[in-house]
Amino acid sequence: MSLLDCLSLRLENKGSVARDHLANERTYLAWIRTSLSLVTVGVAIRQLYRVAIDLGSDANAEPPDEQSDSLAGKALGVSFVLLAILFVLVGLYRYFRAQHLMTAGSFPVSRNMVGACAAATMALLVGLLVSMFADN
């Protein structure tokens, strides 16, 4: 018996068992894909704030130091990355919870988690919108 056999869950493929578990895996991968998109947005926001500072400085002046970076850019970039970490953790929890409940013959509905993730994402997007207009 290999280590992979110890870590794997083996189920008899009756009815829609395989299809349901593969759908659960695809859903988990969608959480990961969303998380990677949020990281990309966070890094892009951080870099755009740095570019805006660089473009606003005199061409003959020394490059701006780390202290001159916009606090809003740092905060928003870090917030999006933290939200991405939260999405990975929620997706992981959701995957194993759904897997456990499907083997027990039921299926969890995730209204609260999806609603909380949507609310957190909307809050960050509103913060981004406010930041865009506040810096001008």
C-alpha positions as CSV (number, residue, x, y, z in Angstrom):
1,M,0.0,0.0,0.0
2,S,1.5,3.3,-1.1
3,L,1.3,6.7,0.6
4,L,-1.0,7.9,-2.2
5,D,-3.4,5.0,-1.4
6,C,-3.5,6.1,2.2
7,L,-4.3,9.7,1.3
8,S,-6.9,8.9,-1.4
9,L,-10.5,8.4,-0.8
10,R,-11.9,5.4,-2.8
11,L,-15.5,5.2,-3.6
12,E,-17.6,2.8,-5.6
13,N,-18.7,4.5,-8.8
14,K,-22.4,4.1,-8.6
15,G,-24.8,6.6,-10.2
16,S,-23.2,10.1,-10.2
17,V,-20.5,9.6,-7.6
18,A,-17.5,10.2,-10.0
19,R,-19.2,13.1,-11.7
20,D,-20.1,14.8,-8.4
21,H,-16.6,14.4,-7.0
22,L,-15.0,15.7,-10.3
23,A,-17.4,18.7,-10.2
24,N,-16.2,19.3,-6.6
25,E,-12.6,19.3,-7.8
26,R,-13.5,21.7,-10.6
27,T,-15.1,24.0,-8.1
28,Y,-12.0,24.0,-6.0
29,L,-9.9,24.8,-9.0
30,A,-12.2,27.8,-9.7
31,W,-11.6,29.1,-6.2
32,I,-7.8,28.8,-6.9
33,R,-8.2,30.5,-10.2
34,T,-10.1,33.4,-8.6
35,S,-7.5,33.6,-5.9
36,L,-4.7,33.9,-8.5
37,S,-6.7,36.6,-10.3
38,L,-7.0,38.6,-7.0
39,V,-3.2,38.3,-6.4
40,T,-2.7,39.6,-9.9
41,V,-5.0,42.6,-9.2
42,G,-3.2,43.3,-6.0
43,V,0.3,43.3,-7.6
44,A,-1.0,45.4,-10.5
45,I,-2.5,48.0,-8.1
46,R,0.7,48.2,-6.2
47,Q,2.8,48.6,-9.3
48,L,0.4,51.2,-10.9
49,Y,0.7,53.4,-7.8
50,R,4.5,53.1,-8.0
51,V,4.5,54.0,-11.8
52,A,2.2,57.0,-11.1
53,I,4.7,58.3,-8.5
54,D,7.6,57.7,-10.9
55,L,5.8,59.6,-13.7
56,G,5.0,62.4,-11.4
57,S,8.6,63.1,-10.4
58,D,11.1,65.2,-12.3
59,A,13.2,63.3,-14.9
60,N,16.5,64.7,-13.5
61,A,15.6,64.1,-9.9
62,E,16.7,61.0,-8.0
63,P,14.2,58.2,-8.1
64,P,11.6,58.3,-5.3
65,D,12.4,56.1,-2.4
66,E,10.2,53.5,-0.7
67,Q,8.8,56.0,1.7
68,S,7.2,58.1,-1.1
69,D,5.0,55.2,-2.2
70,S,1.3,55.9,-1.8
71,L,-0.2,54.3,1.4
72,A,-3.4,53.7,-0.5
73,G,-1.6,51.7,-3.2
74,K,0.1,49.6,-0.6
75,A,-3.0,49.0,1.5
76,L,-5.1,48.1,-1.5
77,G,-2.5,45.8,-3.0
78,V,-2.0,44.0,0.3
79,S,-5.8,43.8,0.8
80,F,-6.3,42.0,-2.5
81,V,-3.5,39.6,-1.8
82,L,-5.0,38.9,1.7
83,L,-8.4,38.3,0.1
84,A,-6.7,35.9,-2.3
85,I,-5.4,33.9,0.6
86,L,-8.9,33.9,2.2
87,F,-10.3,32.5,-1.1
88,V,-7.7,29.7,-1.1
89,L,-8.7,28.8,2.5
90,V,-12.4,29.0,1.8
91,G,-12.0,26.9,-1.3
92,L,-10.0,24.3,0.6
93,Y,-12.5,24.2,3.4
94,R,-15.4,24.0,0.9
95,Y,-13.8,21.2,-1.1
96,F,-13.2,18.9,1.9
97,R,-16.6,19.7,3.5
98,A,-18.4,18.9,0.3
99,Q,-16.4,15.8,-0.2
100,H,-17.2,14.6,3.3
101,L,-20.9,15.4,3.0
102,M,-21.2,13.8,-0.4
103,T,-19.8,10.6,0.9
104,A,-22.4,10.8,3.7
105,G,-25.1,11.2,1.1
106,S,-25.9,14.9,1.4
107,F,-24.6,18.1,-0.2
108,P,-23.8,21.4,1.5
109,V,-25.2,24.7,0.1
110,S,-22.7,27.5,0.4
111,R,-24.8,30.6,0.5
112,N,-23.1,32.2,3.5
113,M,-19.5,31.7,2.4
114,V,-20.2,32.9,-1.2
115,G,-22.0,35.9,0.2
116,A,-19.2,36.8,2.5
117,C,-16.6,36.4,-0.2
118,A,-18.7,38.6,-2.6
119,A,-19.1,41.2,0.1
120,A,-15.4,41.3,0.8
121,T,-14.6,41.6,-2.9
122,M,-17.1,44.4,-3.3
123,A,-15.7,46.3,-0.3
124,L,-12.2,46.2,-1.8
125,L,-13.5,47.3,-5.2
126,V,-15.4,50.2,-3.6
127,G,-12.1,51.0,-1.7
128,L,-10.3,51.0,-5.1
129,L,-12.9,53.3,-6.6
130,V,-12.6,55.7,-3.7
131,S,-8.8,55.6,-3.8
132,M,-8.8,56.4,-7.5
133,F,-10.8,59.6,-7.0
134,A,-9.2,60.6,-3.8
135,D,-5.7,60.7,-5.2
136,N,-6.6,63.2,-7.9
